[in-house]
Amino acid sequence: MKYDKIILCAMMATALIFASCAKVKTPYVYPNVKQHNQDVTNIKSESDNVNTDINNAMANITGFGKNSSVQAVSICGATIDSSHNSGAQPYIIITFDGTTICPNPNRIRSGTIKAQLVSGAKWSDAGAQLLLTYTNYKAAFPALNNAYLNFNGTKLLTDVTGINWLAYYISGATTAQLKERTYNMTVGFENGQTSSWNCARLSTWNVTGYTNFSTTVNGDTTIGGQTIDSWGLTRFGTNFTTQMIQPWQSGTTCGWWNPTSGNYTSVTDSFTVTALLGVNSSGNQVSSGCAYGFKLNWNLAPNNISGEATIPYW
């Protein structure tokens, strides 16, 4: 009987060890590949989210989209100075408080963004342009050990098709095509590293039900016969070029940081990574609903070492 108890205890201990190992086992991803993919995702997603904040503000401030009195505008964790909305090139300044936790995913924003109408009578006019100036605009992510992005630089938005705000006020739905250009945007990170980002994008921006926002984003310049979304220097000081193979789709339903489809390849001096977005845990793209994460394939130069892993968004 005593011997049986010893065997049983040993079996239970072994089972616990295997169960513990199963819980902590995660797919291995080469660290710089994983970090670069996270930087691509975070920088683009924060940019898309800012575009939606700006569009919301422009829709409700005289001189940009409205022809009547100013209405209350709500942006998470921010105040809006619209006192300069009547000049030849009207502008607003959005100041983020640095304390409010904004959801999907949780992040805390600080710094300022100035949005100035530099072309067109109203932002809702086809061909109108907004110049966004980021000054120490910081987005910190508590769930990522307070990792953060700190933006300094400018971004030019062009309203290609015009925005029908009347349709939005009546039905809660509207759409627009936005062209985005960013040159030499400096992005700082929590470990003191910095990077330089350029982007050329064409987005279809949609809203339904007044509060459900989404974008379909494609690269908008051609380099070497490839449709390029972004390029510049990584946080590791290496050159990169990101080719958009399949448009990146995301929105507020699943979260800007949880794209439902897309495919890109980013080539750096030291590795190449291809990311298939909107996949299930098996690495296959979903046809509906929210997705599990990314399927990453990478190749390290100059040793030609390759790898593959499916990882969750958050």
Secondary structure, 3 states (H helix, E strand, C coil): CHHHHHHHHHHHHHHHHHHHHHHHCCCCCCHHHHHHHHHHHHHHHHHHHHHHHHHHHHCCCECCCECCCCCCCCCCCEEEEEEECCCCCCEEEEEEEEEEEECCCCEEEEEEEEEEEEECCCCCCCCCEEEEEEEEEEEEEHHHCCEEEEEEEEEEEEECCCCCHHHHHHHCCEEEEEEEEEEEEEEEECCCCEEEEEEEEEEEEEEECCCEEEEEEEECEEECCEEEEEEEECCCCCEEEEEEEEEEEEECCCECCCCCEEEEEEEECCEEEEEEEEECCCCCECCCCCCCEEEEEEEECCCCEEEEEEEECC
